[in-house]
Amino acid sequence: MTPPRRGFALPIVILLALVAGILAAVVLERQSYQTRVVSREISSYQDTHFERGVREVVGQWTDSLIGQSIDKLLESDGHALDIERPDGSVVSVYLFDGQGTALSEPTGLNDQDAKDAEGIYEALAGGPRGKHRRHRDVERFVRPVGPVRVSAASAPREVLEAIGTYAKEGKSGRRFADSILDARKEGEVTEADLNTAMSMADITVEGRAVVQRLIVFKPELWDMVVDVYTPGKGGGALDARYGGRFLMPVQGFNAGRSSTMASLGRFLTWEPLPIDEESGN
């Protein structure tokens, strides 16, 4: 009679133990993955609602700006105010003239505004939209929302020159831009400064009407940067940064307008911004 082969059982036991170990590792990894997914979803939910809360708070605050001269409320770095929220976080609001660039999206405008927006864009690009090699450079000088009108207080040379060129039906608007920039060095640009610039650039009566409807001395569109400092995270370190654009509230129009969880409320645009404390605001 052949004796039992006891050595055969040991590899089987080892193999079963290995399979069981692998299965256990797979189950644990799956549980860990599910935990991470749930944690990310909870964190995303909390961040989204915190962001909406911040947006709602600062959006409501813009109603207090009705009838005020915003630039007189700002510090040299654009700081407007700090808001302490019930959860202990501090919201620092900064405002900047947001109307120095040209409007790039004429959708929804009336015929005249759409024509003006296209005219300025073509003057910036050196040709019709989509048909000139410089169009990539134009993106630095345009914005997707807001009025067609441009702020004389903040527009860069390129935008001012484009308005002059459009008003002169294709002839150079460089002298117009130079004159506005010279006036800006002396302080606020005035109606007299604008008239001087148009005269310096030999802009016709028809062209003057174009300039006067495209230039504003006080911005209606503002860029807002919101810094959130959460004491519970890093002892008051910058925890989040958001950016948005809004139109200066007008009594009976912007004021009191309700916002919903699915809308941007008072803002035309709103987005999270990268945190770069070294660059400041």
C-alpha positions in Angstrom: 0.0 0.0 0.0 1.4 3.4 -1.0 1.8 5.8 2.0 -0.1 9.2 1.7 1.8 12.0 0.1 1.7 14.6 2.9 4.0 17.0 1.0 1.3 17.6 -1.6 -1.0 19.3 0.9 1.4 22.1 1.9 1.5 23.8 -1.5 -2.3 23.7 -1.6 -2.5 25.4 1.8 0.1 28.0 0.7 -1.8 28.7 -2.5 -5.2 29.1 -0.7 -3.6 31.4 1.8 -2.1 33.5 -1.0 -5.5 33.7 -2.8 -7.2 34.7 0.4 -4.6 37.4 1.0 -5.0 38.8 -2.5 -8.8 38.8 -2.1 -8.5 40.6 1.3 -6.1 43.2 -0.2 -8.5 43.8 -3.1 -11.5 44.2 -0.8 -9.5 46.6 1.4 -8.3 48.6 -1.6 -11.8 48.8 -2.9 -13.1 50.0 0.4 -10.3 52.6 0.6 -11.1 53.8 -2.9 -14.8 54.2 -2.1 -13.9 56.1 1.1 -11.7 58.5 -0.9 -14.4 59.0 -3.5 -17.0 59.8 -0.8 -14.5 62.1 0.9 -13.9 64.0 -2.3 -17.6 64.3 -3.0 -18.2 65.7 0.5 -15.3 68.1 0.2 -16.5 69.2 -3.2 -20.0 69.7 -1.9 -18.8 71.8 1.0 -16.5 73.9 -1.1 -19.2 74.6 -3.7 -21.7 75.7 -1.0 -19.0 77.8 0.8 -18.2 79.5 -2.5 -21.8 80.2 -3.2 -22.2 81.6 0.3 -19.2 83.9 -0.3 -20.6 85.0 -3.6 -24.0 85.7 -2.1 -22.6 87.8 0.7 -20.4 90.0 -1.5 -23.1 90.2 -4.1 -25.5 91.6 -1.6 -22.9 94.1 -0.5 -22.7 95.6 -4.0 -26.2 97.0 -3.4 -24.7 99.4 -0.9 -22.6 100.9 -3.7 -25.7 102.5 -5.3 -25.0 106.2 -5.9 -21.5 106.1 -4.5 -18.2 106.9 -6.2 -16.5 103.5 -5.8 -12.9 104.8 -6.5 -13.2 107.0 -3.4 -14.0 103.9 -1.2 -10.9 102.0 -2.2 -7.4 101.9 -0.8 -4.4 102.1 -3.0 -4.3 98.4 -3.6 -8.0 98.2 -4.4 -9.1 97.0 -1.0 -12.7 97.8 -0.3 -13.7 96.1 2.9 -13.4 93.0 5.1 -16.4 90.9 6.0 -16.3 88.6 9.0 -18.6 85.6 8.4 -20.5 83.7 11.2 -18.1 80.7 10.7 -15.2 82.9 11.6 -13.7 83.2 8.1 -12.8 86.7 6.9 -13.7 87.8 3.4 -11.5 90.6 1.9 -12.9 92.3 -1.1 -10.9 94.2 -3.7 -12.3 96.2 -6.6 -10.7 97.2 -9.9 -11.9 99.1 -13.0 -13.0 96.2 -15.3 -13.9 98.3 -18.3 -10.5 99.0 -19.8 -10.7 96.2 -22.3 -13.0 95.8 -25.4 -16.0 93.6 -25.6 -15.3 90.4 -27.6 -18.8 88.9 -27.7 -21.4 91.0 -29.5 -24.1 88.3 -29.0 -27.4 89.8 -27.8 -26.4 93.4 -28.5 -28.5 95.9 -30.5 -27.3 96.6 -34.1 -25.2 99.7 -33.2 -23.5 98.1 -30.2 -22.7 95.0 -32.2 -21.3 97.0 -35.1 -19.1 99.0 -32.6 -17.9 95.9 -30.8 -16.9 94.3 -34.1 -15.3 97.6 -35.3 -13.1 97.9 -32.2 -12.1 94.2 -32.4 -11.1 94.4 -36.0 -9.0 97.5 -35.3 -7.3 95.7 -32.5 -6.7 92.6 -34.7 -5.7 94.5 -37.8 -8.4 92.9 -39.9 -11.7 91.0 -39.8 -12.3 88.5 -37.0 -10.6 85.2 -37.8 -8.6 86.4 -40.8 -5.5 87.9 -39.3 -2.4 86.4 -37.6 -2.5 88.8 -34.7 -5.8 87.6 -33.3 -4.2 85.5 -30.6 -2.6 88.7 -29.2 -6.0 90.4 -29.1 -7.2 88.2 -26.3 -5.2 90.2 -23.8 -7.3 93.3 -24.6 -10.8 91.9 -24.7 -13.5 90.6 -22.2 -16.5 88.4 -22.8 -19.1 90.4 -20.9 -20.1 94.0 -20.0 -20.9 97.1 -22.0 -19.3 98.0 -25.4 -18.1 101.3 -23.8 -14.5 101.5 -22.6 -13.1 103.2 -19.6 -10.8 106.1 -20.4 -9.3 105.7 -16.9 -7.9 102.2 -17.4 -7.8 101.3 -21.1 -4.3 100.4 -22.4 -2.8 102.1 -25.4 -3.8 99.3 -27.7 -7.5 99.6 -26.9 -7.6 103.4 -27.1 -5.8 103.3 -30.4 -8.3 100.8 -31.7 -11.2 103.1 -30.8 -9.4 106.0 -32.5 -8.8 103.9 -35.6 -12.4 102.7 -35.7 -13.6 106.3 -35.4 -11.3 107.3 -38.2 -12.5 104.5 -40.4 -9.2 102.6 -40.6 -6.8 105.5 -40.3 -4.3 105.4 -37.3 -5.7 106.3 -33.9 -2.2 106.6 -32.3 -2.5 110.3 -31.7 -5.8 109.9 -30.0 -4.4 107.2 -27.7 -1.3 109.3 -26.9 -3.4 112.3 -26.0 -5.6 110.3 -23.6 -2.6 108.7 -21.9 -0.9 112.1 -21.5 -4.1 113.5 -19.9 -4.3 110.4 -17.6 -0.8 111.2 -16.2 -2.2 114.5 -14.9 -5.2 112.9 -13.1 -8.8 112.0 -14.1 -9.6 112.1 -17.8 -12.3 114.7 -18.5 -14.6 115.7 -21.3 -12.2 118.5 -22.2 -9.4 116.0 -22.4 -11.4 113.8 -24.7 -12.2 116.8 -27.0 -8.5 117.6 -27.1 -7.6 114.1 -28.0 -10.1 114.0 -30.9 -8.8 117.3 -32.2 -5.2 116.1 -32.0 -6.2 113.0 -34.0 -8.1 115.0 -36.6 -11.3 113.0 -36.0 -14.3 114.1 -38.0 -17.7 115.1 -36.7 -19.0 111.7 -37.5 -16.0 110.1 -35.8 -16.4 112.2 -32.7 -19.9 110.8 -32.3 -18.4 107.3 -32.4 -15.8 108.1 -29.7 -18.3 109.8 -27.5 -20.6 106.8 -27.4 -17.6 104.4 -26.8 -15.7 106.2 -24.1 -16.8 106.6 -20.4 -15.0 108.5 -17.7 -16.3 106.4 -14.8 -16.4 102.6 -15.2 -19.7 100.8 -15.0 -18.1 97.4 -15.0 -15.9 96.3 -12.1 -13.6 93.4 -11.5 -13.8 92.0 -8.0 -11.2 89.8 -6.3 -12.3 88.0 -3.1 -9.8 86.6 -0.7 -11.1 84.2 2.0 -9.0 83.7 5.2 -10.2 80.8 7.3 -8.8 80.9 10.9 -9.3 77.2 11.3 -6.9 76.4 8.5 -3.4 77.7 9.0 -4.2 80.4 11.5 -5.7 82.9 9.1 -3.8 82.0 6.0 -5.3 82.7 2.6 -7.6 79.7 2.0 -9.4 80.6 -1.2 -9.6 83.3 -3.9 -12.4 84.1 -6.3 -12.9 86.6 -9.1 -16.0 88.1 -10.6 -17.3 90.9 -12.8 -20.4 93.0 -12.0 -22.0 96.1 -13.2 -22.4 99.1 -10.9 -25.8 98.6 -9.2 -28.5 100.9 -10.4 -31.5 101.8 -8.1 -34.5 99.7 -9.2 -32.5 97.4 -11.5 -29.6 95.6 -9.8 -30.7 96.4 -6.3 -32.7 93.7 -4.6 -32.4 91.3 -7.5 -32.6 87.8 -6.1 -30.1 85.1 -6.8 -30.6 81.4 -6.9 -28.2 78.5 -6.3 -28.1 77.9 -10.0 -27.3 81.5 -11.0 -24.4 83.9 -10.5 -26.6 86.4 -8.7 -25.2 90.0 -9.1 -22.2 88.8 -11.1 -21.8 88.5 -14.9 -18.9 86.1 -14.3 -17.5 84.2 -11.3 -14.7 81.7 -11.0 -12.1 80.4 -8.5 -8.7 81.9 -8.9 -5.3 80.4 -8.2 -3.7 81.5 -5.0 -0.4 83.3 -5.4 0.3 85.3 -2.3 3.6 86.6 -3.6 2.0 88.4 -6.4 -0.6 90.1 -4.2 -3.7 91.5 -5.7 
